[in-house]
Amino acid sequence: MTSLRHTPFHSFHEDHGAKLVDYTGWHMPLHYGSIIDEHNQVRESGGMFDVSHMGRLRFTGRDARRFLDLVCTRKINGMKPGQVRYSLICNENGGCRDDVLVYCINESEYIMVCNAANREKLLEHFEAVKDNHVFKLRDETESTAMVAVQGPKVMELISQFSKEIPSLKRYRFTQKSVLIAKFLVSRTGYTGEDGVEVILPKMIAGQMVKMLLGNIDADDTTVKPCGLGARDSLRLEAGMALYGHEITEEIDPLTACLDFAVKLDKGEDDSDTGGFIGQKALRAIVAAGGPKQMLTGLVLEGRRAARQGMPVLKDGNSIGTVTSGCWSPTLQKSIAMAILDRDARESGMRVDVNLGRSTTAAEVCDLPFLKK
């Protein structure tokens, strides 16, 4: 474990009894006690997640925007300063290299937040396809920290420190200063709850924790620290894709029902914007009638959770595969996401899930599971 990277909050995790695990090469908190309690804390009040393991890349220069339009499925040209866009980065076959958030500082400066497991892969990819684009790419992952503060009472808490931040619209951000340190606050998240994500210099990470958590041992604390376990169950209830599960190098964004983040006519309506890598392959899927399988939800009978790779059956025949599953603390049901044959995605359809030693009945449902 000594070779694992530590985030700027590592000593906090140790001091507060976190169960630390290896997560994509980082020593990260799985939970501080009960995953279900942490899940409910976020749904009912607020939770703080250390997400410093996620990649933070800064693009600056004349061709920064043009390059991002080449590698991102979403249109970057036309983004306004202070705007955030969710996008996919695809390979030539249309599969997903990663899903990312792109923050527009100005027309020649952008920040990209990517998944920890894909940071080095993306850096190699960007270098390989840079071609004649003129820009600088700086990896700021280990010089900064990042936290997500999520829950229905979070914005009320933040209003005690700032009037501007609670007025932000979804997928917008602002930059603030504390003494000489600048930090970025965006109204984004990965739990299905309202809240913010904060990118800050690692030297003020301790101050941020004290400001947000206060006396975390008090029974009435608005925000409490939460680990990766609750983060996963929260995003699953919200029907949010996780790289390595709902999207992979082999699973394209159309199959994963992320077409809202794919602009297939990119480059056609704007002479200043070219197409993106993988666009031709995704267009071919649409031209052939669309993806043969697509992501959907399942509600299972009983309490057993389905796991990635478990077959989904209809009348004994395989119609797809589970991508993620868990017991939902909020809904008190076993839920799963699965990629199923397109004609087997009718809401209410009865199917079976092969759990290994047994099979259980399930009902197809629309995503997300939890609608807020």
C-alpha positions in Angstrom: 0.0 0.0 0.0 3.0 2.3 0.4 3.2 2.8 -3.4 -0.4 4.2 -3.6 -0.9 7.9 -4.2 -2.3 10.0 -1.3 -4.7 12.8 -1.8 -4.3 16.1 0.3 -7.1 14.8 2.6 -5.3 11.5 3.4 -4.5 12.4 7.0 -8.1 13.5 7.5 -9.3 10.1 6.3 -7.0 8.3 8.7 -7.8 10.5 11.6 -11.5 9.8 11.2 -11.4 6.1 10.9 -11.9 5.6 7.2 -11.7 2.2 5.6 -9.0 2.9 3.0 -8.7 0.9 -0.2 -6.7 0.8 -3.4 -8.8 2.6 -6.0 -7.1 3.1 -9.4 -3.7 3.5 -7.6 -5.0 5.9 -5.0 -5.5 5.2 -1.3 -9.1 6.2 -1.0 -11.9 6.0 1.7 -14.5 3.3 0.9 -16.5 4.4 4.0 -16.1 5.8 7.5 -18.6 3.4 9.1 -21.7 2.5 7.4 -22.2 2.9 3.6 -26.0 2.9 4.0 -25.7 5.7 6.7 -23.5 7.7 4.4 -25.8 7.2 1.5 -28.8 8.4 3.5 -26.8 11.3 4.9 -26.4 12.6 1.3 -30.1 12.0 0.4 -31.4 13.7 3.5 -28.8 16.4 4.3 -25.3 16.5 2.8 -22.1 14.6 2.3 -18.5 15.5 1.4 -16.5 13.2 -0.9 -12.8 13.4 -1.6 -12.6 13.1 -5.4 -9.0 14.4 -5.7 -8.0 11.1 -7.5 -9.9 12.4 -10.6 -7.7 13.9 -13.3 -7.6 17.7 -13.7 -6.0 18.8 -17.0 -5.6 22.4 -18.1 -5.6 23.3 -21.8 -4.3 26.8 -22.8 -3.4 28.4 -26.1 -4.5 29.4 -29.5 -5.8 26.0 -30.6 -7.0 24.7 -27.2 -10.6 24.9 -28.2 -10.1 23.4 -31.6 -8.2 20.5 -30.1 -11.0 19.8 -27.6 -13.5 19.9 -30.4 -11.5 17.2 -32.1 -11.4 14.8 -29.1 -14.8 15.6 -27.4 -18.2 14.4 -28.7 -19.9 17.6 -27.4 -19.4 21.0 -29.1 -16.8 23.1 -27.3 -16.9 26.0 -29.7 -19.5 28.5 -28.4 -19.1 27.6 -24.7 -19.3 30.7 -22.5 -16.8 31.5 -19.7 -18.2 29.9 -16.5 -20.0 27.1 -18.4 -19.4 23.3 -17.9 -20.2 20.6 -20.4 -20.4 16.8 -20.0 -18.8 15.0 -22.9 -17.4 11.7 -24.1 -14.0 11.0 -25.6 -14.2 8.3 -28.2 -11.9 6.0 -30.0 -12.0 5.6 -33.8 -14.6 2.8 -33.5 -17.0 5.0 -31.4 -16.2 3.3 -28.1 -15.6 5.4 -25.0 -12.1 6.3 -23.9 -13.7 8.2 -21.0 -16.4 10.6 -20.0 -15.3 14.0 -18.9 -16.4 17.5 -17.8 -15.0 20.5 -19.7 -14.9 23.9 -17.9 -14.6 27.0 -20.1 -12.4 29.6 -18.4 -12.2 31.7 -21.7 -12.0 30.9 -25.4 -8.4 29.9 -25.1 -8.3 28.2 -21.7 -10.2 25.1 -20.5 -10.1 22.6 -17.6 -11.0 18.9 -18.2 -11.9 16.6 -15.3 -11.5 12.9 -16.2 -11.7 9.6 -14.5 -8.6 8.6 -12.4 -8.2 5.3 -14.2 -8.1 7.0 -17.6 -5.9 10.0 -16.9 -2.6 8.6 -18.2 -4.3 6.9 -21.1 -5.9 10.2 -22.1 -2.6 12.1 -21.8 -1.0 9.5 -24.2 -4.0 9.8 -26.6 -3.9 13.6 -26.6 -0.2 13.6 -27.4 -0.8 11.1 -30.3 -3.5 13.1 -31.9 -2.2 16.6 -31.2 -0.9 17.0 -34.8 -0.4 20.7 -35.6 -2.6 22.1 -32.9 -0.8 24.8 -30.8 -1.7 24.6 -27.1 -0.2 23.7 -23.8 -1.5 20.9 -21.6 -0.7 20.9 -17.9 -1.6 18.0 -15.6 -2.7 19.7 -12.4 -4.0 16.5 -10.7 -1.4 16.3 -8.0 -0.9 20.0 -7.4 -4.7 20.5 -6.6 -7.4 18.8 -4.6 -11.1 18.2 -5.4 -14.1 17.7 -3.3 -17.8 17.1 -4.0 -20.3 18.4 -1.5 -23.8 17.0 -2.3 -27.2 16.9 -0.7 -30.5 18.9 -0.3 -29.1 21.1 2.5 -25.8 21.9 1.0 -26.7 25.1 -0.8 -28.2 26.5 2.3 -25.0 25.8 4.2 -22.9 27.4 1.5 -25.1 30.5 1.5 -23.6 31.3 4.9 -20.2 31.9 3.2 -21.3 33.1 -0.3 -24.4 34.6 -1.9 -23.0 34.0 -5.4 -22.5 30.2 -5.4 -26.1 29.3 -4.5 -27.3 31.4 -7.4 -25.3 29.4 -9.9 -27.3 27.5 -12.5 -26.6 23.8 -13.0 -23.4 23.2 -15.0 -22.0 26.6 -14.3 -19.0 27.6 -12.2 -17.4 30.5 -10.6 -13.8 31.2 -9.4 -13.1 32.6 -5.9 -10.1 33.6 -3.9 -9.0 33.0 -0.3 -6.0 35.1 0.4 -3.7 34.3 -2.5 -5.3 30.9 -3.3 -7.9 30.7 -6.2 -10.4 27.9 -6.3 -13.2 26.9 -8.6 -16.7 26.0 -7.6 -19.1 24.3 -10.0 -22.8 23.3 -9.6 -22.2 19.8 -10.7 -22.2 16.4 -9.1 -22.5 12.6 -9.4 -25.2 11.7 -6.9 -28.5 12.9 -8.2 -28.6 15.6 -5.5 -28.0 19.3 -5.7 -24.5 20.5 -4.6 -21.1 21.6 -5.8 -17.7 20.3 -6.8 -14.7 22.3 -5.8 -11.2 22.3 -7.3 -8.7 24.0 -5.0 -4.9 24.2 -4.4 -3.8 21.3 -2.2 -2.3 23.7 0.4 -5.7 24.9 1.5 -7.4 21.5 1.5 -7.4 21.4 5.4 -9.1 24.8 5.6 -11.8 23.6 3.2 -12.6 20.6 5.3 -12.9 22.7 8.5 -15.2 25.2 6.8 -17.6 22.6 5.3 -17.7 20.0 8.1 -17.3 22.1 11.3 -17.8 19.7 14.3 -18.4 16.5 12.4 -18.9 14.5 15.6 -22.1 16.5 16.4 -25.4 14.6 15.8 -26.9 17.5 13.8 -24.0 18.0 11.3 -25.3 19.2 7.9 -22.4 17.7 6.0 -20.5 14.6 6.9 -17.6 12.8 5.1 -18.6 9.9 2.8 -16.7 7.3 0.9 -16.7 5.6 -2.5 -19.2 3.0 -1.4 -22.0 5.6 -1.0 -20.9 7.5 -4.1 -21.5 4.3 -6.2 -25.0 3.5 -4.8 -26.0 7.2 -5.1 -25.0 7.5 -8.7 -26.6 4.1 -9.5 -30.0 5.3 -8.1 -29.6 8.4 -10.3 -28.9 6.3 -13.4 -25.5 7.8 -14.0 -23.0 5.9 -16.1 -19.7 4.7 -14.6 -16.7 4.2 -16.8 -15.7 0.5 -16.9 -19.4 -0.5 -16.4 -21.9 1.4 -18.6 -19.3 2.8 -20.9 -16.0 1.2 -22.0 -13.7 1.2 -25.0 -16.2 -1.4 -26.5 -19.4 0.3 -25.4 -20.3 3.4 -27.4 -22.3 6.4 -26.0 -25.4 5.6 -28.1 -25.7 2.2 -26.6 -25.2 3.8 -23.2 -28.1 6.2 -23.9 -25.7 9.2 -23.7 -26.7 10.6 -27.1 -27.5 14.0 -25.5 -23.7 14.4 -25.1 -23.0 13.5 -28.7 -23.3 16.0 -31.5 -23.3 13.8 -34.6 -23.5 16.8 -37.0 -20.5 18.5 -35.5 -18.4 20.3 -38.1 -21.3 20.6 -40.6 -22.9 23.8 -39.3 -19.7 25.7 -38.3 -16.7 26.2 -40.5 -14.6 26.8 -37.4 -15.4 23.4 -35.9 -14.3 20.1 -37.3 -15.7 16.7 -36.5 -14.6 14.5 -33.6 -12.7 11.2 -33.4 -15.3 8.4 -33.6 -17.9 10.5 -35.2 -17.9 8.5 -38.4 -18.4 5.2 -36.5 -21.3 6.6 -34.5 -23.0 8.0 -37.6 -22.7 4.5 -39.1 -24.6 3.0 -36.1 -27.4 5.5 -36.6 -27.5 5.0 -40.3 -27.9 1.2 -39.7 -31.0 1.8 -37.6 -29.4 2.6 -34.2 -27.6 0.5 -31.6 -28.7 -3.1 -31.4 -28.6 -3.0 -27.6 -29.2 -0.1 -25.2 -28.9 0.7 -21.5 -32.0 0.3 -19.3 -33.0 -0.2 -15.6 -34.0 -3.3 -13.8 -35.8 -3.8 -10.4 -35.1 -7.2 -9.0 -37.2 -9.3 -6.7 -35.7 -10.0 -3.3 -32.7 -8.4 -1.7 -29.8 -10.0 -3.6 -27.9 -7.5 -5.8 -27.0 -8.2 -9.4 -23.4 -7.7 -10.4 -21.6 -6.6 -13.5 -21.5 -9.4 -16.2 -24.5 -11.3 -15.0 -26.8 -12.5 -17.9 -30.3 -11.2 -18.3 -32.7 -13.7 -19.7 -36.1 -13.7 -21.4 -37.9 -17.1 -21.8 -34.5 -18.7 -21.1 -32.7 -16.8 -23.8 -30.0 -14.3 -23.2 -31.1 -10.7 -24.0 -28.3 -8.7 -22.4 -25.9 -8.2 -19.5 -25.9 -6.4 -16.2 -23.5 -3.5 -16.0 -24.0 -2.3 -12.4 -26.2 -3.3 -9.5 -26.8 -2.7 -5.8 -29.4 -2.7 -3.0 -31.0 0.8 -3.1 -31.1 2.3 0.4 -33.5 5.0 -0.8 -36.0 2.8 -2.7 -35.5 -0.3 -0.5 -35.2 -2.4 -3.7 -32.5 -4.3 -5.5 -31.7 -2.3 -8.7 -29.4 -2.7 -11.6 -28.5 -1.2 -14.9 -28.2 -3.5 -17.9 -27.5 -3.4 -21.6 -30.4 -5.2 -23.3 -31.5 -6.0 -26.8 -33.3 -2.9 -28.1 -36.7 -4.6 -28.4 -36.5 -6.0 -24.8 -36.4 -2.6 -23.1 -40.2 -2.0 -22.7 -40.9 -0.7 -19.3 -42.7 -3.3 -17.2 -41.4 -6.3 -19.2 -40.6 -9.3 -17.0 -37.2 -10.8 -17.3 -34.8 -13.0 -15.3 -31.3 -12.3 -14.0 -28.9 -15.2 -13.6 -27.2 -14.5 -10.2 -24.9 -17.5 -10.5 -26.3 -20.2 -8.2 -29.9 -19.0 -8.7 -32.1 -16.9 -11.0 -34.4 -14.1 -9.9 -37.2 -12.3 -11.6 -36.8 -8.6 -12.5 -38.9 -5.9 -14.2 -37.5 -3.6 -16.8 -37.9 0.1 -15.9 -36.8 3.5 -17.2 -33.8 5.4 -15.9 -33.1 7.1 -13.6 -34.5 5.0 -10.7 -34.7 8.0 -8.4 -36.4 11.0 -10.0 -35.9 14.4 -8.3 
